[in-house]
């Protein structure tokens, strides 16, 4: 069965469902706003800054197989552009839906692979932490951009190309670097230093 332990990146989002268990058709609205602590390590390129609120609105409904949970979670995420490394911030709203299945309702002949996809109702509460966490991570792009046409940074020196659109480097292919000397102006290699004696240090004729 899938693990429903609340990720350490989010506060407690468990909701009591004791009044709905075994009562198909019964339902209850749920709402909660929590403050997110600093994560040990951001799980995505953009993530919720410490001290930011996460608001959850949804409902719990009792069905024959278990408790169905559905709703939306909204928060604010921040990070940096994957090209130019400029700060990025945006509001994020995600949808979550899950059936918390009664353990006795899981078919005995279900394959092990299918069992891994089943979320069990453990005790008298539903834990929405993993659902919201997964929904947030999936909604965040793996390579966020400050804008679609962000030029990024120079691959050679790290200069910000937005500040200098004409920035470039003259690069000679290593395979042709040895030929560069053939294009030097005549006499540049063997130019005499003014005042020196071309016959040598002794200055004597032979």
KANOR-V646996 format. One record per backbone hydrogen bond with DSSP energy under -0.5 kcal/mol. CO is the residue of the C=O (numbers start at 1). NH is the residue of the N-H. If there is no record, write none. Layout:
# KANOR-V646996
<<CO:NH> <CO:NH>>
This chain:
# KANOR-V646996
<<7:10> <13:128> <15:126> <17:20> <17:21> <20:23> <23:26> <26:62> <28:60> <30:58> <32:56> <34:36> <34:54> <36:51> <45:80> <47:78> <49:52> <52:36> <54:34> <55:74> <56:32> <57:72> <58:30> <59:70> <60:28> <61:68> <62:25> <63:66> <65:102> <66:63> <67:100> <68:61> <69:98> <70:59> <71:96> <72:57> <73:94> <74:55> <75:92> <77:90> <78:47> <79:88> <81:85> <83:153> <86:81> <88:79> <90:77> <92:75> <94:73> <96:71> <98:69> <98:100> <99:101> <99:119> <100:67> <101:121> <102:105> <103:106> <105:107> <107:110> <111:115> <112:116> <114:117> <115:118> <118:2> <118:120> <119:101> <120:122> <121:123> <122:125> <124:17> <126:15> <126:128> <128:132> <129:133> <130:134> <131:135> <132:136> <133:137> <134:138> <135:139> <136:140> <141:144> <144:82> <147:150> <152:161> <152:162> <154:158> <159:154> <159:161> <160:163> <160:164> <164:167> <169:171> <171:173> <173:176> <173:177> <174:177> <176:179> <177:180> <179:182> <180:183> <181:184> <185:188> <193:196> <196:198> <197:200>>
